[in-house]
Amino acid sequence: MYRRSFAALALPALTCTAAAQDGWVEYRPANAGFRVEFPGRPRVSNRETSTRFGRAHLTAASYEGDDGDKFYANFTVYPPAAAAEDASKLLDSLKLARTVKGKIRTERRFVVSGLPAQRHMIDWQAGTRPVIVALDVIRTAAVYSIFCIVEYGREDGPVVTRFLNSFAIQPS
């Protein structure tokens, strides 16, 4: 399964379609098994990255609004060894990376479509002191990280809520 998913991700295919006439765009990368709506057309990049499990493939989509709010959907396919890791350890490592310069305001673990997930709100201690609102989901040796970085006071707003709530697991 890993080889099939990885080979499919190496292709630059993805789908971005207008979700509605309000400017929102559905992002559904080919064979990645998820969808999410961005408040505008995201930029997409693919790259290899080193991890403690070995080389991983990262597909990253990002959008920055005129107000400076930033939205991200990262899909990382790890080597098969990552699937043997306890999901809570993988989720903890994502949390740790975000809290290097931040403090957790809220944290919740739950299940999305039968998959382990977590949601964080982190007050970041950098620059303008933005807030990171994140959703992470583990699917075997793959990780979905859907998050935004917004100005303090917007973290519970309708744009952030719609972005995070639009995430859905799809057949891959």
Secondary structure by P-SEA (a helix, b strand, c coil): caaaaaaaaaccbbbbccccccbbbbbbccccccccccccbbbbbbbcccccccbbbbbbbbccccccbbbbbbbbbcccccccccaaaaaaaaaaaaaccccccbbbbbbcccccccccccccccccbbbbbbbbbbcccbbbbbbbbbcccccccaaaaaaaaacccccc
